[in-house]
């Protein structure tokens, strides 16, 4: 793994580091065709695409009954881990529930109320793979929000992964469909003969899933457009290079397109991190995937001239996962506003957040943490304001309202106030 000085980065290198691409543009046209085909042909299209992309002949698209029996088919140890993780994720998200409020402002009774969306579609990567954690992270905040209908789409397989199905059931979904990729997003957005359309579609996925979310946005809500996984570690001279390296290697294990980086002002530490990454990568079964991620232009160990420059680098990087391994970690955190999820100290590995500590692991990538936060209960809520004015309160406002209304040329607005005070 290369050590690069921040001050020596050429403009094209800076763009690669700070403007990490999701790969969506390359598949956008193909995805548009898939989405249109699903809208036109419904279940027929879903079965066609399952044959074409997943090499699976799908009988029943609706596998809710299979999911309901899945807890009986997983090992007791696996089920206990799913239930423990679900309990922690639910407890954290319960703290996010917003409360209605109503207060009086000079005889103006004003407030805000929150209501859940009626339906939500969650994409849970799966098929021949096994991602129960993604099912928990997508379904539980919707359930906590009070969404009435929660549907999950997960890729088809000859035998669907029992752990993923068990997690879906434990989390609280009421419908499960075996359909994957862009076609799953289209089905959740627009509905088919079997799949009910939803108000919002959320969840992680590959670039085909992300491109499909971009295609349906506007017709339904989405959480955000997420790209490959990423991690930035901010470390000072007190950090253990082996721990920094193990975080980078773990995140690189996700995908060859993952971005993993560390930034420090300590030159000796930077070299030690790079050496430890090479050693640890060679020990992993997924070494090929890890090496692909390490070779990304957005990955590397970056040497800053000071920890102040390191924090500026971190703010511009706006990482999905930000790990701070430093003596003054709280002080550094105070200077970094843009990050999807932050992990402080040597005993807070990103893997804990990926699976079981409680916060959601569906997070913004590609620098979008500058604009949006991760999946939460808020994602599945809508708010409305409430107001009740007394006669005196309206009288106090009348000159302000009518003056502004007539300034804008909206005389009827002004009249709607004046008429309330005519004999």
N, C-alpha and C positions, 0 to 999 in steps of 0.2 A: 504494500500500500504506500503510495507516494506521500511525502511531506512537501507541502507547497506554502510559500509565504504569501499572505494575503496581499501585501503591497506589490508583489510581483505578478499578480494575476492580470493577464491581458483582457481586453474588453470582451472577447468571445468566450474566454474562460469564466468570467464573472457572470455572463448571461447563462451559461450552462449550469452554474452553481445555483444561481438565485431564481432562474425562470425554468424550473424543472417541468418538462412536458409530460402530459398524460398519455400521449399516443392516440388520442381520440380522432384527430384530423384525418389520420390514415384510413380509418374505417367508417367515417361519417356517412358517406354515400351508400355503402353496403348496408349499414344499420338502418338508414332511412327506408330502404327497400324492404327490409325485414319488418319494420314497424308497420308500414303500409300494408304488407301482405297479411299480417296478423289482424289488422283492423278489418280487412276485406274478407278473410277466409276463416277466422276464428280458430276453433279446435283443429281443423284440418291443417292449417298452417303450423300450429304447434307440433302436431305429430310429424309433419314433413321435416321440420327443422330438427326435431329430436333424432330422426333417422340420419339427417345430413351431418349435423354437428356433433352429436353425442353417440352415434351408432347404436341407438336404443330404440326398439319398437315399443312405443308407449301404449298400454291398454287404457287403464284408468288414469286420467290426468289428476283427478282429485284423490289424494291418498291420505286424507284426514284420518280415516279409520286405522290405517297402518301406523300413523304417528301416535295415535292414542294407545296402541299396544306396544310401542317401542320401549317403554320403560321396563317391560318384562323381558326384553331381549338383550339388554346391555348388562355387563358385569356390575356387580354390586359396588365395586370400587369406583367405576366410571360414573354410575348413577349418583353416588354420594358426592363425587367431585362436581357434577353438573348442578346438583341441588345446592351445594355449598356456594358455588359461584353465583348461582341465580339469587340466593338469599342476599349476598353482598351487593350485587348489582341493583337489586330491588331496593335495598335499604338506602343506598346512595341516591337513587333516582326519586325516592319518596321525599327526600329533602328538597327537591327541585319544584315540587308542586306549588304553583302560585296561588295566592289567596285573593279572593274578591275583596274590594274595599270601597267604602263610601265615606266621604268627609264633607264638611261644610266650609265653604269659602265665602264669607260675607253674604250669607243667605243663599248662596249657590250650592246646592247639594250635588256634588260631583263624585264620580267613582269609576271603577273599572272592574269588569268581570271576565272570567276565563272559562272557556268551554272546550271540550275535546273535539277533534275532528270525528266524523262519524265512522270512517273506515280508513285503514292503512294497509299498504302492501309492503312487505319486507322481503328483500332479496337475501337469501342465505346461500353463499357459495357451498357447493357440495358435490353431488354426483358420486364419482368413485373416490373422492377425497372426503375428509371428515372435519367439519368446522362447527362443532356445537357452540363454540364461543360466539360466533357471529350471529347465530340464531338468538342467543340470550340477549346480546347487545341491541339487536333490532327490535325484538318483540317486547321486552320488559318495559322500556320507557313508554311505548304506546299503551301498554296495559295499565301502567301507573297513571298515565294521563287520563284514562277512562275511555279510550277508543272502543266503540261497541263491536266493530268487526275488524279483526286483525288476520290477514291472510299472509302466508309465507309461500314463496316460490323457491324451489331448490332444484338443481339440475337432475335430470332423470338418470337412472342406472338400473341394471338388471336386478340388483339388490341395493336399495337405498341404505345409506349408512345409518344404522340404528341409533348411534350416539347423537347425530344431528337431529333426527326425528324426535328422540327423547327430549333433547333440549328445547325443541320447538314446543312440545307438549307441556313441559315443566314451565316454560316462560309464559304460556297463556294464550297462544294463538288458537283460533277457532276454525281455520281452514288451511289446508296444506296442499300445494299443487306441485307435481313433478314436471317442472319446465325450467329451462335455464337460459342464460345469455340474454341477448337483446330481445328475443321473443318473449321472455318472461316479463321484462319490464313493460313491453307493449301490452301484454295480456292484463297485467295488474292495472295499467293506466286506462285501457279502453274496454276491457272485459271481452269474454268470448262466451260460447254456449255454456261452458263449465266454470270459467273463472269470473268472479264478480269484479267489476271495476272499483277502484279505490280513489280516495281523495288525495292521497299522497303515496309516493313510492320512495323507499329509503333502502340503504344498505350498501355494503362494499361489493366490488366486483372487478372484473377485468375491463380493458378498454372498450369492449363491445357493450358491456353493461353500462359503463359510464356514458358512452356515446348515445345509447338508447335513452338514458335519463335526460340527456341534453335535448333529444328529439321530442320527448313528450312534455318537457317543461313548458308551462303555459296552459296546457290542457289539464294537467294535474300539478300538484306541488311535488317537489323533490327535496331531499335534504341538502345536498351539494354535489358537485362533480369531483370525485376523488380519483387520484391517480395511484401509481405504485407507492408502496410503503416507504417511509423515510424516517431518519433519526439524526439528530445533531446532539453531540455531547460537548458541553462546555466544561473544561477541566483546568484547575490550577495546579501548581507544583505539588500540592499535597495528595493529589489523586493517585490511585493505584493503576498503573498502565494496563495491568491484566484485566481489571474490572472494566476499564474503558473499552478495551479490545473485545471483551466478551459481549458487551452491549452491541458493538458494531457488527460483530459476526452473527449474533442472534438475529438482528434486523435484516442483514443481508441474506439470510436464509429464506426469506419470504419469496423473493423474485429476482431474476437477473436485472430487472429494471429498477429495483429498489435503490434509494440513495442513502448512503450512510457516511457521516462525517463527524470529525471531532475538531474542536478549535481550542487552542491553548497559547499562552504567552511563554511557556517553558519549553525551550528547544530540546532539552534532554528528554523531557516527558514525551514530546511529539515523536521523537525517534523511537523511544521505547514502545509507544502505542503502535506505531507502524510495524515494528518487529513482532510484537505480541499478536497482532492481527494475522500476520502471515503464519505464525506457528499454530494458532488456534484454528484457522481456516482449514489447514491441512489435516486436522483431526476429525473433521465433521463429515458425516455421510453425504450431505448435500454440498460438498465442496465445489462442484461445478457451478451450482446456482450462486453460491456465495462469491466465487471468483468473478462471475459475471457482474454482480452488483458492485463489487470493489473496483472494477475497471470502469465504472460509469464516470463521466466527467463531473458529475455532481457529488461524487464520493471522494474521500481523502482525509488526510490530517492536515489542518491548516494552522500555520504559525502566525500568531498575531504579535505586534510589537508591545502590546500591553493588554491587560484584562479589560480595559475600557474598549479597546479595539475589538476584542473577542466578543464583548456583549453587543457592540454595534453590528458585528458580523452575524450574531445569532438573531438579532432583531430583523435584519434584512433577509436572512435565510427563512424565517417564519416556519419552523419545522412542524411536521405532524407530531412527532415525539421529541421533546426536549429533555435531556438528562443533564443535571448540573451536579458535577462531582468536584466540589470546592469547599474550602474552609468557610468562606463567607457566602454560602449558597443562597441564603435569603436576600442578602444585599444585591447579588447578581440578578436574582429573580425580579427584584423591584425595578430593574433597569431593562427588562425584556417583556414587552407586552404581547408579542405575536408568537403564539405557539398553540398547538392543538391540545396537548396534554403534557404536563411538566412532572418530572420525576426527580426528587431531591434526595441526595445522600446515597451512600454505598449500599444500602439495603432496600433500595426502591428500583428494582430492575423493571424495564419496560414490559417484560413477560408477565409480571404481576398484574399490570394494567390490562394486558391483552386478554387475560383470562378471569381473574377472580378478585382483584382488590375492590372493585366497585364502580369507578368511573367508566364511561363508555369508550370503547376502542374504535368506534366509527368516527374518524377525524378528518379534518381538511388537510389536503396535501398541495404540493406545487406552489407554496407561498400564499395560498388562500386563507391561511390562518390570520393574515392581516385584516381580513374582512368578515370572517364567519367563524363560529365555534363548532364544536363537535355535536354529534347526535345527542339529544336530550329530551326531557319531557316537554320542554317548550316547543320542540319541533312538531309535536302532535296537538298543539293547542292553538286556539284563536282567541282574540280578546275583543271586547267591545266596551265603549265608554257609556256611562249613564249620567244624565243630568236632569235635575229638577230645580227650576228657578221660582222663587217667590215673586209676587208682583213688585215688591220693593227692589229686589235684586235685578229684575229686568229693567225697571225704571232707572236704576243706577247705570246700567250698561247701554241704555237706549241711544244716547247721543253718540257714543262710540260706534255702535253697530250701524246706525242709520248713516252716519257720516262716511264710514268706510264703504258701505253698500252703494251709496250714491256716487262716491268717488270711482267705484268700479263700473258704474253705469247699470247697476242692478236695482232699479227703483222698487221692484216688487218685493225684494228682500227687505228694504227699508219700510215699505208699507206694512209688511207682516208684523213689524214691531209697533209702528205707530197706531195701527188699528186696535191694538189691545188696550190703548189708553184713551180711545174716543168714547164719549158719552153715548 
